[in-house]
Amino acid sequence: MSNDELLRRHDAGGRDRCAGAAAGLAAAPSLHTALLTCMDCRIDEQTLFGLEPGDVHVLRNAGGVVTDDVVRSLVISQRKLGTREVLLVAHTGCGMATFTDDEFSEELARETGLVPSWRPQSFADAATNVGRGITRLRTDPFLLPEMSVRGFVLDIETFTLTEVTPA
Protein backbone atom coordinates (compact mmCIF):
# COMPACT_ATOMS: atom_id res chain seq x y z
CA MET A 1 0.00 0.00 0.00
CA SER A 2 1.35 3.39 -0.89
CA ASN A 3 1.32 6.64 1.02
CA ASP A 4 -1.35 7.85 -1.41
CA GLU A 5 -3.62 4.98 -0.34
CA LEU A 6 -3.18 5.87 3.33
CA LEU A 7 -3.99 9.50 2.60
CA ARG A 8 -7.08 8.41 0.61
CA ARG A 9 -8.25 6.39 3.61
CA HIS A 10 -7.69 9.41 5.86
CA ASP A 11 -9.83 11.59 3.61
CA ALA A 12 -12.48 8.86 3.20
CA GLY A 13 -13.43 8.89 6.87
CA GLY A 14 -10.33 8.16 8.93
CA ARG A 15 -10.02 11.76 10.00
CA ASP A 16 -13.65 11.92 11.13
CA ARG A 17 -13.49 8.58 12.99
CA CYS A 18 -10.37 9.71 14.88
CA ALA A 19 -11.81 13.11 15.71
CA GLY A 20 -14.94 11.44 17.07
CA ALA A 21 -13.02 8.86 19.10
CA ALA A 22 -10.64 11.46 20.55
CA ALA A 23 -13.30 14.02 21.46
CA GLY A 24 -12.97 14.92 25.12
CA LEU A 25 -9.99 12.64 25.79
CA ALA A 26 -7.04 13.86 27.83
CA ALA A 27 -3.43 13.31 26.73
CA ALA A 28 -2.87 11.30 29.91
CA PRO A 29 -3.94 7.66 29.44
CA SER A 30 -6.92 6.60 31.53
CA LEU A 31 -5.32 3.28 32.55
CA HIS A 32 -2.09 5.04 33.63
CA THR A 33 -0.17 2.52 31.53
CA ALA A 34 2.39 2.62 28.74
CA LEU A 35 2.73 -0.34 26.37
CA LEU A 36 5.92 -1.11 24.45
CA THR A 37 5.69 -3.67 21.69
CA CYS A 38 7.24 -4.56 18.36
CA MET A 39 6.38 -2.68 15.17
CA ASP A 40 5.42 -6.00 13.53
CA CYS A 41 2.24 -5.30 11.57
CA ARG A 42 0.66 -8.58 12.73
CA ILE A 43 0.34 -7.16 16.25
CA ASP A 44 -2.83 -5.15 16.78
CA GLU A 45 -2.47 -3.95 20.36
CA GLN A 46 -5.92 -2.38 20.33
CA THR A 47 -7.59 -5.72 19.63
CA LEU A 48 -5.13 -7.82 21.64
CA PHE A 49 -5.79 -5.92 24.86
CA GLY A 50 -9.30 -4.62 24.14
CA LEU A 51 -8.07 -1.03 24.17
CA GLU A 52 -10.07 2.07 23.43
CA PRO A 53 -8.65 5.46 22.42
CA GLY A 54 -7.23 7.19 25.47
CA ASP A 55 -6.53 4.00 27.46
CA VAL A 56 -2.72 3.71 27.18
CA HIS A 57 0.37 5.23 25.64
CA VAL A 58 1.63 2.91 22.90
CA LEU A 59 5.31 2.80 21.93
CA ARG A 60 6.45 0.59 19.06
CA ASN A 61 9.85 -0.14 17.56
CA ALA A 62 11.70 -2.99 15.89
CA GLY A 63 11.69 -5.80 18.45
CA GLY A 64 9.96 -3.91 21.24
CA VAL A 65 13.43 -3.11 22.55
CA VAL A 66 13.97 -0.74 25.48
CA THR A 67 16.13 1.89 23.76
CA ASP A 68 17.25 5.32 24.95
CA ASP A 69 14.33 6.85 23.06
CA VAL A 70 11.86 4.47 24.72
CA VAL A 71 13.22 5.47 28.13
CA ARG A 72 12.90 9.15 27.16
CA SER A 73 9.26 8.65 26.16
CA LEU A 74 8.46 6.66 29.30
CA VAL A 75 10.02 9.27 31.58
CA ILE A 76 7.82 11.94 29.96
CA SER A 77 4.80 9.62 30.09
CA GLN A 78 5.33 9.08 33.81
CA ARG A 79 6.47 12.44 35.01
CA LYS A 80 4.23 14.65 32.86
CA LEU A 81 1.24 12.45 32.05
CA GLY A 82 0.79 10.23 35.09
CA THR A 83 1.50 6.70 33.89
CA ARG A 84 2.57 4.30 36.63
CA GLU A 85 2.67 0.96 34.84
CA VAL A 86 4.65 -0.33 31.88
CA LEU A 87 3.85 -3.42 29.85
CA LEU A 88 6.58 -4.84 27.56
CA VAL A 89 5.46 -7.26 24.84
CA ALA A 90 7.87 -8.98 22.45
CA HIS A 91 6.82 -11.87 20.20
CA THR A 92 7.86 -15.18 18.75
CA GLY A 93 9.10 -15.19 15.17
CA CYS A 94 10.50 -11.68 15.46
CA GLY A 95 12.74 -10.53 12.63
CA MET A 96 15.17 -9.02 15.15
CA ALA A 97 16.22 -12.58 16.02
CA THR A 98 17.30 -13.34 12.43
CA PHE A 99 20.54 -11.33 12.38
CA THR A 100 23.20 -9.93 14.69
CA ASP A 101 24.08 -6.30 15.27
CA ASP A 102 27.48 -6.78 13.68
CA GLU A 103 26.03 -8.49 10.59
CA PHE A 104 23.52 -5.74 10.01
CA SER A 105 26.01 -2.94 10.66
CA GLU A 106 28.46 -4.51 8.19
CA GLU A 107 25.69 -4.91 5.62
CA LEU A 108 24.83 -1.23 5.95
CA ALA A 109 28.51 -0.26 5.73
CA ARG A 110 28.93 -2.28 2.52
CA GLU A 111 25.83 -0.73 0.94
CA THR A 112 26.30 2.87 2.06
CA GLY A 113 29.96 3.25 2.94
CA LEU A 114 28.97 4.28 6.48
CA VAL A 115 28.72 2.42 9.76
CA PRO A 116 25.59 3.48 11.68
CA SER A 117 26.14 5.43 14.89
CA TRP A 118 23.40 3.33 16.53
CA ARG A 119 23.13 -0.37 17.34
CA PRO A 120 20.20 -2.37 15.94
CA GLN A 121 19.84 -4.18 19.31
CA SER A 122 19.02 -7.54 17.76
CA PHE A 123 18.50 -10.53 20.05
CA ALA A 124 18.43 -14.31 19.82
CA ASP A 125 15.52 -14.87 22.20
CA ALA A 126 12.39 -12.76 22.77
CA ALA A 127 12.11 -13.68 26.46
CA THR A 128 15.71 -12.64 27.09
CA ASN A 129 15.01 -9.34 25.32
CA VAL A 130 11.98 -8.72 27.54
CA GLY A 131 13.89 -9.65 30.71
CA ARG A 132 16.68 -7.22 29.85
CA GLY A 133 14.12 -4.51 29.12
CA ILE A 134 12.42 -5.01 32.48
CA THR A 135 15.77 -4.82 34.27
CA ARG A 136 16.78 -1.68 32.39
CA LEU A 137 13.52 0.08 33.23
CA ARG A 138 13.58 -0.95 36.89
CA THR A 139 17.09 0.46 37.31
CA ASP A 140 16.77 3.69 35.31
CA PRO A 141 17.23 6.65 37.67
CA PHE A 142 14.79 8.90 35.81
CA LEU A 143 11.84 6.54 35.91
CA LEU A 144 9.71 6.54 39.04
CA PRO A 145 10.75 3.86 41.55
CA GLU A 146 7.13 2.94 42.33
CA MET A 147 6.47 2.06 38.68
CA SER A 148 5.15 -1.42 37.92
CA VAL A 149 6.87 -3.18 34.99
CA ARG A 150 5.70 -6.49 33.56
CA GLY A 151 6.85 -8.23 30.42
CA PHE A 152 5.46 -10.90 28.13
CA VAL A 153 6.22 -12.87 24.99
CA LEU A 154 3.32 -13.04 22.57
CA ASP A 155 3.00 -16.24 20.56
CA ILE A 156 2.42 -14.72 17.11
CA GLU A 157 0.40 -17.74 15.96
CA THR A 158 -1.93 -18.31 18.94
CA PHE A 159 -1.75 -14.78 20.40
CA THR A 160 -1.26 -16.16 23.89
CA LEU A 161 0.95 -14.27 26.33
CA THR A 162 3.65 -15.85 28.48
CA GLU A 163 4.94 -13.71 31.33
CA VAL A 164 8.68 -13.18 31.64
CA THR A 165 10.45 -12.90 34.98
CA PRO A 166 13.92 -11.37 34.61
CA ALA A 167 16.90 -13.33 35.90
MODELLER restraints for C-alpha pairs under 7 A, 6 or more apart:
rsr = mdl.restraints
at = mdl.atoms
rsr.add(forms.Gaussian(group=physical.xy_distance, feature=features.Distance(at['CA:21:A'], at['CA:53:A']), mean=6.45, stdev=0.5))
rsr.add(forms.Gaussian(group=physical.xy_distance, feature=features.Distance(at['CA:22:A'], at['CA:53:A']), mean=6.59, stdev=0.5))
rsr.add(forms.Gaussian(group=physical.xy_distance, feature=features.Distance(at['CA:25:A'], at['CA:54:A']), mean=6.12, stdev=0.5))
rsr.add(forms.Gaussian(group=physical.xy_distance, feature=features.Distance(at['CA:28:A'], at['CA:81:A']), mean=4.78, stdev=0.5))
rsr.add(forms.Gaussian(group=physical.xy_distance, feature=features.Distance(at['CA:28:A'], at['CA:82:A']), mean=6.44, stdev=0.5))
rsr.add(forms.Gaussian(group=physical.xy_distance, feature=features.Distance(at['CA:29:A'], at['CA:54:A']), mean=5.18, stdev=0.5))
rsr.add(forms.Gaussian(group=physical.xy_distance, feature=features.Distance(at['CA:29:A'], at['CA:55:A']), mean=4.90, stdev=0.5))
rsr.add(forms.Gaussian(group=physical.xy_distance, feature=features.Distance(at['CA:29:A'], at['CA:56:A']), mean=4.71, stdev=0.5))
rsr.add(forms.Gaussian(group=physical.xy_distance, feature=features.Distance(at['CA:29:A'], at['CA:57:A']), mean=6.24, stdev=0.5))
rsr.add(forms.Gaussian(group=physical.xy_distance, feature=features.Distance(at['CA:30:A'], at['CA:54:A']), mean=6.10, stdev=0.5))
rsr.add(forms.Gaussian(group=physical.xy_distance, feature=features.Distance(at['CA:30:A'], at['CA:55:A']), mean=4.85, stdev=0.5))
rsr.add(forms.Gaussian(group=physical.xy_distance, feature=features.Distance(at['CA:30:A'], at['CA:56:A']), mean=6.70, stdev=0.5))
rsr.add(forms.Gaussian(group=physical.xy_distance, feature=features.Distance(at['CA:31:A'], at['CA:55:A']), mean=5.29, stdev=0.5))
rsr.add(forms.Gaussian(group=physical.xy_distance, feature=features.Distance(at['CA:31:A'], at['CA:56:A']), mean=5.98, stdev=0.5))
rsr.add(forms.Gaussian(group=physical.xy_distance, feature=features.Distance(at['CA:32:A'], at['CA:56:A']), mean=6.61, stdev=0.5))
rsr.add(forms.Gaussian(group=physical.xy_distance, feature=features.Distance(at['CA:32:A'], at['CA:82:A']), mean=6.11, stdev=0.5))
rsr.add(forms.Gaussian(group=physical.xy_distance, feature=features.Distance(at['CA:32:A'], at['CA:83:A']), mean=3.97, stdev=0.5))
rsr.add(forms.Gaussian(group=physical.xy_distance, feature=features.Distance(at['CA:32:A'], at['CA:84:A']), mean=5.60, stdev=0.5))
rsr.add(forms.Gaussian(group=physical.xy_distance, feature=features.Distance(at['CA:32:A'], at['CA:85:A']), mean=6.39, stdev=0.5))
rsr.add(forms.Gaussian(group=physical.xy_distance, feature=features.Distance(at['CA:33:A'], at['CA:56:A']), mean=5.18, stdev=0.5))
rsr.add(forms.Gaussian(group=physical.xy_distance, feature=features.Distance(at['CA:33:A'], at['CA:57:A']), mean=6.51, stdev=0.5))
rsr.add(forms.Gaussian(group=physical.xy_distance, feature=features.Distance(at['CA:33:A'], at['CA:83:A']), mean=5.08, stdev=0.5))
rsr.add(forms.Gaussian(group=physical.xy_distance, feature=features.Distance(at['CA:33:A'], at['CA:84:A']), mean=6.05, stdev=0.5))
rsr.add(forms.Gaussian(group=physical.xy_distance, feature=features.Distance(at['CA:33:A'], at['CA:85:A']), mean=4.63, stdev=0.5))
rsr.add(forms.Gaussian(group=physical.xy_distance, feature=features.Distance(at['CA:33:A'], at['CA:86:A']), mean=5.61, stdev=0.5))
rsr.add(forms.Gaussian(group=physical.xy_distance, feature=features.Distance(at['CA:34:A'], at['CA:56:A']), mean=5.46, stdev=0.5))
rsr.add(forms.Gaussian(group=physical.xy_distance, feature=features.Distance(at['CA:34:A'], at['CA:57:A']), mean=4.54, stdev=0.5))
rsr.add(forms.Gaussian(group=physical.xy_distance, feature=features.Distance(at['CA:34:A'], at['CA:58:A']), mean=5.90, stdev=0.5))
rsr.add(forms.Gaussian(group=physical.xy_distance, feature=features.Distance(at['CA:34:A'], at['CA:83:A']), mean=6.63, stdev=0.5))
rsr.add(forms.Gaussian(group=physical.xy_distance, feature=features.Distance(at['CA:34:A'], at['CA:85:A']), mean=6.32, stdev=0.5))
rsr.add(forms.Gaussian(group=physical.xy_distance, feature=features.Distance(at['CA:34:A'], at['CA:86:A']), mean=4.86, stdev=0.5))
rsr.add(forms.Gaussian(group=physical.xy_distance, feature=features.Distance(at['CA:34:A'], at['CA:87:A']), mean=6.31, stdev=0.5))
rsr.add(forms.Gaussian(group=physical.xy_distance, feature=features.Distance(at['CA:35:A'], at['CA:56:A']), mean=6.84, stdev=0.5))
rsr.add(forms.Gaussian(group=physical.xy_distance, feature=features.Distance(at['CA:35:A'], at['CA:57:A']), mean=6.10, stdev=0.5))
rsr.add(forms.Gaussian(group=physical.xy_distance, feature=features.Distance(at['CA:35:A'], at['CA:58:A']), mean=4.89, stdev=0.5))
rsr.add(forms.Gaussian(group=physical.xy_distance, feature=features.Distance(at['CA:35:A'], at['CA:59:A']), mean=6.03, stdev=0.5))
rsr.add(forms.Gaussian(group=physical.xy_distance, feature=features.Distance(at['CA:35:A'], at['CA:86:A']), mean=5.83, stdev=0.5))
rsr.add(forms.Gaussian(group=physical.xy_distance, feature=features.Distance(at['CA:35:A'], at['CA:87:A']), mean=4.77, stdev=0.5))
rsr.add(forms.Gaussian(group=physical.xy_distance, feature=features.Distance(at['CA:35:A'], at['CA:88:A']), mean=6.04, stdev=0.5))
rsr.add(forms.Gaussian(group=physical.xy_distance, feature=features.Distance(at['CA:36:A'], at['CA:58:A']), mean=6.08, stdev=0.5))
rsr.add(forms.Gaussian(group=physical.xy_distance, feature=features.Distance(at['CA:36:A'], at['CA:59:A']), mean=4.69, stdev=0.5))
rsr.add(forms.Gaussian(group=physical.xy_distance, feature=features.Distance(at['CA:36:A'], at['CA:60:A']), mean=5.68, stdev=0.5))
rsr.add(forms.Gaussian(group=physical.xy_distance, feature=features.Distance(at['CA:36:A'], at['CA:64:A']), mean=5.87, stdev=0.5))
rsr.add(forms.Gaussian(group=physical.xy_distance, feature=features.Distance(at['CA:36:A'], at['CA:87:A']), mean=6.22, stdev=0.5))
rsr.add(forms.Gaussian(group=physical.xy_distance, feature=features.Distance(at['CA:36:A'], at['CA:88:A']), mean=4.90, stdev=0.5))
rsr.add(forms.Gaussian(group=physical.xy_distance, feature=features.Distance(at['CA:36:A'], at['CA:89:A']), mean=6.18, stdev=0.5))
rsr.add(forms.Gaussian(group=physical.xy_distance, feature=features.Distance(at['CA:37:A'], at['CA:59:A']), mean=6.48, stdev=0.5))
rsr.add(forms.Gaussian(group=physical.xy_distance, feature=features.Distance(at['CA:37:A'], at['CA:60:A']), mean=5.06, stdev=0.5))
rsr.add(forms.Gaussian(group=physical.xy_distance, feature=features.Distance(at['CA:37:A'], at['CA:61:A']), mean=6.84, stdev=0.5))
rsr.add(forms.Gaussian(group=physical.xy_distance, feature=features.Distance(at['CA:37:A'], at['CA:64:A']), mean=4.30, stdev=0.5))
rsr.add(forms.Gaussian(group=physical.xy_distance, feature=features.Distance(at['CA:37:A'], at['CA:88:A']), mean=6.05, stdev=0.5))
rsr.add(forms.Gaussian(group=physical.xy_distance, feature=features.Distance(at['CA:37:A'], at['CA:89:A']), mean=4.78, stdev=0.5))
rsr.add(forms.Gaussian(group=physical.xy_distance, feature=features.Distance(at['CA:37:A'], at['CA:90:A']), mean=5.79, stdev=0.5))
rsr.add(forms.Gaussian(group=physical.xy_distance, feature=features.Distance(at['CA:38:A'], at['CA:60:A']), mean=5.25, stdev=0.5))
rsr.add(forms.Gaussian(group=physical.xy_distance, feature=features.Distance(at['CA:38:A'], at['CA:61:A']), mean=5.19, stdev=0.5))
rsr.add(forms.Gaussian(group=physical.xy_distance, feature=features.Distance(at['CA:38:A'], at['CA:62:A']), mean=5.33, stdev=0.5))
rsr.add(forms.Gaussian(group=physical.xy_distance, feature=features.Distance(at['CA:38:A'], at['CA:63:A']), mean=4.62, stdev=0.5))
rsr.add(forms.Gaussian(group=physical.xy_distance, feature=features.Distance(at['CA:38:A'], at['CA:64:A']), mean=4.02, stdev=0.5))
rsr.add(forms.Gaussian(group=physical.xy_distance, feature=features.Distance(at['CA:38:A'], at['CA:90:A']), mean=6.06, stdev=0.5))
rsr.add(forms.Gaussian(group=physical.xy_distance, feature=features.Distance(at['CA:39:A'], at['CA:60:A']), mean=5.08, stdev=0.5))
rsr.add(forms.Gaussian(group=physical.xy_distance, feature=features.Distance(at['CA:39:A'], at['CA:61:A']), mean=4.92, stdev=0.5))
rsr.add(forms.Gaussian(group=physical.xy_distance, feature=features.Distance(at['CA:39:A'], at['CA:62:A']), mean=5.38, stdev=0.5))
rsr.add(forms.Gaussian(group=physical.xy_distance, feature=features.Distance(at['CA:39:A'], at['CA:63:A']), mean=6.98, stdev=0.5))
rsr.add(forms.Gaussian(group=physical.xy_distance, feature=features.Distance(at['CA:46:A'], at['CA:52:A']), mean=6.83, stdev=0.5))
rsr.add(forms.Gaussian(group=physical.xy_distance, feature=features.Distance(at['CA:62:A'], at['CA:96:A']), mean=7.00, stdev=0.5))
rsr.add(forms.Gaussian(group=physical.xy_distance, feature=features.Distance(at['CA:63:A'], at['CA:90:A']), mean=6.38, stdev=0.5))
rsr.add(forms.Gaussian(group=physical.xy_distance, feature=features.Distance(at['CA:63:A'], at['CA:94:A']), mean=6.70, stdev=0.5))
rsr.add(forms.Gaussian(group=physical.xy_distance, feature=features.Distance(at['CA:63:A'], at['CA:96:A']), mean=5.77, stdev=0.5))
rsr.add(forms.Gaussian(group=physical.xy_distance, feature=features.Distance(at['CA:64:A'], at['CA:89:A']), mean=6.66, stdev=0.5))
rsr.add(forms.Gaussian(group=physical.xy_distance, feature=features.Distance(at['CA:64:A'], at['CA:90:A']), mean=5.62, stdev=0.5))
rsr.add(forms.Gaussian(group=physical.xy_distance, feature=features.Distance(at['CA:65:A'], at['CA:133:A']), mean=6.75, stdev=0.5))
rsr.add(forms.Gaussian(group=physical.xy_distance, feature=features.Distance(at['CA:66:A'], at['CA:133:A']), mean=5.25, stdev=0.5))
rsr.add(forms.Gaussian(group=physical.xy_distance, feature=features.Distance(at['CA:75:A'], at['CA:142:A']), mean=6.39, stdev=0.5))
rsr.add(forms.Gaussian(group=physical.xy_distance, feature=features.Distance(at['CA:75:A'], at['CA:143:A']), mean=5.44, stdev=0.5))
rsr.add(forms.Gaussian(group=physical.xy_distance, feature=features.Distance(at['CA:77:A'], at['CA:83:A']), mean=5.81, stdev=0.5))
rsr.add(forms.Gaussian(group=physical.xy_distance, feature=features.Distance(at['CA:78:A'], at['CA:84:A']), mean=6.19, stdev=0.5))
rsr.add(forms.Gaussian(group=physical.xy_distance, feature=features.Distance(at['CA:84:A'], at['CA:147:A']), mean=4.94, stdev=0.5))
rsr.add(forms.Gaussian(group=physical.xy_distance, feature=features.Distance(at['CA:84:A'], at['CA:148:A']), mean=6.41, stdev=0.5))
rsr.add(forms.Gaussian(group=physical.xy_distance, feature=features.Distance(at['CA:85:A'], at['CA:147:A']), mean=5.51, stdev=0.5))
rsr.add(forms.Gaussian(group=physical.xy_distance, feature=features.Distance(at['CA:85:A'], at['CA:148:A']), mean=4.62, stdev=0.5))
rsr.add(forms.Gaussian(group=physical.xy_distance, feature=features.Distance(at['CA:85:A'], at['CA:149:A']), mean=5.90, stdev=0.5))
rsr.add(forms.Gaussian(group=physical.xy_distance, feature=features.Distance(at['CA:86:A'], at['CA:148:A']), mean=6.16, stdev=0.5))
rsr.add(forms.Gaussian(group=physical.xy_distance, feature=features.Distance(at['CA:86:A'], at['CA:149:A']), mean=4.77, stdev=0.5))
rsr.add(forms.Gaussian(group=physical.xy_distance, feature=features.Distance(at['CA:86:A'], at['CA:150:A']), mean=6.47, stdev=0.5))
rsr.add(forms.Gaussian(group=physical.xy_distance, feature=features.Distance(at['CA:87:A'], at['CA:149:A']), mean=5.97, stdev=0.5))
rsr.add(forms.Gaussian(group=physical.xy_distance, feature=features.Distance(at['CA:87:A'], at['CA:150:A']), mean=5.16, stdev=0.5))
rsr.add(forms.Gaussian(group=physical.xy_distance, feature=features.Distance(at['CA:87:A'], at['CA:151:A']), mean=5.70, stdev=0.5))
rsr.add(forms.Gaussian(group=physical.xy_distance, feature=features.Distance(at['CA:88:A'], at['CA:130:A']), mean=6.65, stdev=0.5))
rsr.add(forms.Gaussian(group=physical.xy_distance, feature=features.Distance(at['CA:88:A'], at['CA:150:A']), mean=6.28, stdev=0.5))
rsr.add(forms.Gaussian(group=physical.xy_distance, feature=features.Distance(at['CA:88:A'], at['CA:151:A']), mean=4.44, stdev=0.5))
rsr.add(forms.Gaussian(group=physical.xy_distance, feature=features.Distance(at['CA:88:A'], at['CA:152:A']), mean=6.18, stdev=0.5))
rsr.add(forms.Gaussian(group=physical.xy_distance, feature=features.Distance(at['CA:89:A'], at['CA:151:A']), mean=5.83, stdev=0.5))
rsr.add(forms.Gaussian(group=physical.xy_distance, feature=features.Distance(at['CA:89:A'], at['CA:152:A']), mean=4.90, stdev=0.5))
rsr.add(forms.Gaussian(group=physical.xy_distance, feature=features.Distance(at['CA:89:A'], at['CA:153:A']), mean=5.66, stdev=0.5))
rsr.add(forms.Gaussian(group=physical.xy_distance, feature=features.Distance(at['CA:89:A'], at['CA:154:A']), mean=6.56, stdev=0.5))
rsr.add(forms.Gaussian(group=physical.xy_distance, feature=features.Distance(at['CA:90:A'], at['CA:126:A']), mean=5.90, stdev=0.5))
rsr.add(forms.Gaussian(group=physical.xy_distance, feature=features.Distance(at['CA:90:A'], at['CA:130:A']), mean=6.54, stdev=0.5))
rsr.add(forms.Gaussian(group=physical.xy_distance, feature=features.Distance(at['CA:90:A'], at['CA:152:A']), mean=6.46, stdev=0.5))
rsr.add(forms.Gaussian(group=physical.xy_distance, feature=features.Distance(at['CA:90:A'], at['CA:153:A']), mean=4.93, stdev=0.5))
rsr.add(forms.Gaussian(group=physical.xy_distance, feature=features.Distance(at['CA:90:A'], at['CA:154:A']), mean=6.10, stdev=0.5))
rsr.add(forms.Gaussian(group=physical.xy_distance, feature=features.Distance(at['CA:91:A'], at['CA:126:A']), mean=6.20, stdev=0.5))
rsr.add(forms.Gaussian(group=physical.xy_distance, feature=features.Distance(at['CA:91:A'], at['CA:153:A']), mean=4.93, stdev=0.5))
rsr.add(forms.Gaussian(group=physical.xy_distance, feature=features.Distance(at['CA:91:A'], at['CA:154:A']), mean=4.38, stdev=0.5))
rsr.add(forms.Gaussian(group=physical.xy_distance, feature=features.Distance(at['CA:91:A'], at['CA:155:A']), mean=5.81, stdev=0.5))
rsr.add(forms.Gaussian(group=physical.xy_distance, feature=features.Distance(at['CA:91:A'], at['CA:156:A']), mean=6.09, stdev=0.5))
rsr.add(forms.Gaussian(group=physical.xy_distance, feature=features.Distance(at['CA:92:A'], at['CA:126:A']), mean=6.53, stdev=0.5))
rsr.add(forms.Gaussian(group=physical.xy_distance, feature=features.Distance(at['CA:92:A'], at['CA:153:A']), mean=6.86, stdev=0.5))
rsr.add(forms.Gaussian(group=physical.xy_distance, feature=features.Distance(at['CA:92:A'], at['CA:154:A']), mean=6.31, stdev=0.5))
rsr.add(forms.Gaussian(group=physical.xy_distance, feature=features.Distance(at['CA:92:A'], at['CA:155:A']), mean=5.29, stdev=0.5))
rsr.add(forms.Gaussian(group=physical.xy_distance, feature=features.Distance(at['CA:92:A'], at['CA:156:A']), mean=5.70, stdev=0.5))
rsr.add(forms.Gaussian(group=physical.xy_distance, feature=features.Distance(at['CA:93:A'], at['CA:156:A']), mean=6.97, stdev=0.5))
rsr.add(forms.Gaussian(group=physical.xy_distance, feature=features.Distance(at['CA:96:A'], at['CA:122:A']), mean=4.88, stdev=0.5))
rsr.add(forms.Gaussian(group=physical.xy_distance, feature=features.Distance(at['CA:96:A'], at['CA:123:A']), mean=6.11, stdev=0.5))
rsr.add(forms.Gaussian(group=physical.xy_distance, feature=features.Distance(at['CA:97:A'], at['CA:122:A']), mean=6.02, stdev=0.5))
rsr.add(forms.Gaussian(group=physical.xy_distance, feature=features.Distance(at['CA:97:A'], at['CA:123:A']), mean=5.06, stdev=0.5))
rsr.add(forms.Gaussian(group=physical.xy_distance, feature=features.Distance(at['CA:97:A'], at['CA:124:A']), mean=4.73, stdev=0.5))
rsr.add(forms.Gaussian(group=physical.xy_distance, feature=features.Distance(at['CA:97:A'], at['CA:125:A']), mean=6.64, stdev=0.5))
rsr.add(forms.Gaussian(group=physical.xy_distance, feature=features.Distance(at['CA:99:A'], at['CA:122:A']), mean=6.76, stdev=0.5))
rsr.add(forms.Gaussian(group=physical.xy_distance, feature=features.Distance(at['CA:100:A'], at['CA:122:A']), mean=5.72, stdev=0.5))
rsr.add(forms.Gaussian(group=physical.xy_distance, feature=features.Distance(at['CA:101:A'], at['CA:119:A']), mean=6.34, stdev=0.5))
rsr.add(forms.Gaussian(group=physical.xy_distance, feature=features.Distance(at['CA:101:A'], at['CA:120:A']), mean=5.56, stdev=0.5))
rsr.add(forms.Gaussian(group=physical.xy_distance, feature=features.Distance(at['CA:101:A'], at['CA:121:A']), mean=6.23, stdev=0.5))
rsr.add(forms.Gaussian(group=physical.xy_distance, feature=features.Distance(at['CA:101:A'], at['CA:122:A']), mean=5.78, stdev=0.5))
rsr.add(forms.Gaussian(group=physical.xy_distance, feature=features.Distance(at['CA:105:A'], at['CA:115:A']), mean=6.07, stdev=0.5))
rsr.add(forms.Gaussian(group=physical.xy_distance, feature=features.Distance(at['CA:105:A'], at['CA:116:A']), mean=6.51, stdev=0.5))
rsr.add(forms.Gaussian(group=physical.xy_distance, feature=features.Distance(at['CA:108:A'], at['CA:114:A']), mean=6.91, stdev=0.5))
rsr.add(forms.Gaussian(group=physical.xy_distance, feature=features.Distance(at['CA:108:A'], at['CA:115:A']), mean=6.55, stdev=0.5))
rsr.add(forms.Gaussian(group=physical.xy_distance, feature=features.Distance(at['CA:109:A'], at['CA:115:A']), mean=4.85, stdev=0.5))
rsr.add(forms.Gaussian(group=physical.xy_distance, feature=features.Distance(at['CA:123:A'], at['CA:129:A']), mean=6.43, stdev=0.5))
rsr.add(forms.Gaussian(group=physical.xy_distance, feature=features.Distance(at['CA:126:A'], at['CA:153:A']), mean=6.56, stdev=0.5))
rsr.add(forms.Gaussian(group=physical.xy_distance, feature=features.Distance(at['CA:127:A'], at['CA:153:A']), mean=6.13, stdev=0.5))
rsr.add(forms.Gaussian(group=physical.xy_distance, feature=features.Distance(at['CA:127:A'], at['CA:164:A']), mean=6.23, stdev=0.5))
rsr.add(forms.Gaussian(group=physical.xy_distance, feature=features.Distance(at['CA:130:A'], at['CA:151:A']), mean=5.90, stdev=0.5))
rsr.add(forms.Gaussian(group=physical.xy_distance, feature=features.Distance(at['CA:130:A'], at['CA:152:A']), mean=6.89, stdev=0.5))
rsr.add(forms.Gaussian(group=physical.xy_distance, feature=features.Distance(at['CA:130:A'], at['CA:164:A']), mean=6.90, stdev=0.5))
rsr.add(forms.Gaussian(group=physical.xy_distance, feature=features.Distance(at['CA:131:A'], at['CA:164:A']), mean=6.36, stdev=0.5))
rsr.add(forms.Gaussian(group=physical.xy_distance, feature=features.Distance(at['CA:131:A'], at['CA:165:A']), mean=6.37, stdev=0.5))
rsr.add(forms.Gaussian(group=physical.xy_distance, feature=features.Distance(at['CA:131:A'], at['CA:166:A']), mean=4.26, stdev=0.5))
rsr.add(forms.Gaussian(group=physical.xy_distance, feature=features.Distance(at['CA:132:A'], at['CA:166:A']), mean=6.89, stdev=0.5))
rsr.add(forms.Gaussian(group=physical.xy_distance, feature=features.Distance(at['CA:134:A'], at['CA:149:A']), mean=6.36, stdev=0.5))
rsr.add(forms.Gaussian(group=physical.xy_distance, feature=features.Distance(at['CA:134:A'], at['CA:150:A']), mean=6.96, stdev=0.5))
rsr.add(forms.Gaussian(group=physical.xy_distance, feature=features.Distance(at['CA:134:A'], at['CA:151:A']), mean=6.76, stdev=0.5))
rsr.add(forms.Gaussian(group=physical.xy_distance, feature=features.Distance(at['CA:134:A'], at['CA:166:A']), mean=6.87, stdev=0.5))
rsr.add(forms.Gaussian(group=physical.xy_distance, feature=features.Distance(at['CA:135:A'], at['CA:166:A']), mean=6.81, stdev=0.5))
rsr.add(forms.Gaussian(group=physical.xy_distance, feature=features.Distance(at['CA:151:A'], at['CA:163:A']), mean=5.87, stdev=0.5))
rsr.add(forms.Gaussian(group=physical.xy_distance, feature=features.Distance(at['CA:151:A'], at['CA:164:A']), mean=5.42, stdev=0.5))
rsr.add(forms.Gaussian(group=physical.xy_distance, feature=features.Distance(at['CA:152:A'], at['CA:161:A']), mean=5.91, stdev=0.5))
rsr.add(forms.Gaussian(group=physical.xy_distance, feature=features.Distance(at['CA:152:A'], at['CA:162:A']), mean=5.28, stdev=0.5))
rsr.add(forms.Gaussian(group=physical.xy_distance, feature=features.Distance(at['CA:152:A'], at['CA:163:A']), mean=4.29, stdev=0.5))
rsr.add(forms.Gaussian(group=physical.xy_distance, feature=features.Distance(at['CA:152:A'], at['CA:164:A']), mean=5.28, stdev=0.5))
rsr.add(forms.Gaussian(group=physical.xy_distance, feature=features.Distance(at['CA:153:A'], at['CA:161:A']), mean=5.61, stdev=0.5))
rsr.add(forms.Gaussian(group=physical.xy_distance, feature=features.Distance(at['CA:153:A'], at['CA:162:A']), mean=5.26, stdev=0.5))
rsr.add(forms.Gaussian(group=physical.xy_distance, feature=features.Distance(at['CA:153:A'], at['CA:163:A']), mean=6.52, stdev=0.5))
rsr.add(forms.Gaussian(group=physical.xy_distance, feature=features.Distance(at['CA:154:A'], at['CA:160:A']), mean=5.70, stdev=0.5))
rsr.add(forms.Gaussian(group=physical.xy_distance, feature=features.Distance(at['CA:154:A'], at['CA:161:A']), mean=4.61, stdev=0.5))
rsr.add(forms.Gaussian(group=physical.xy_distance, feature=features.Distance(at['CA:154:A'], at['CA:162:A']), mean=6.55, stdev=0.5))
rsr.add(forms.Gaussian(group=physical.xy_distance, feature=features.Distance(at['CA:155:A'], at['CA:161:A']), mean=6.43, stdev=0.5))
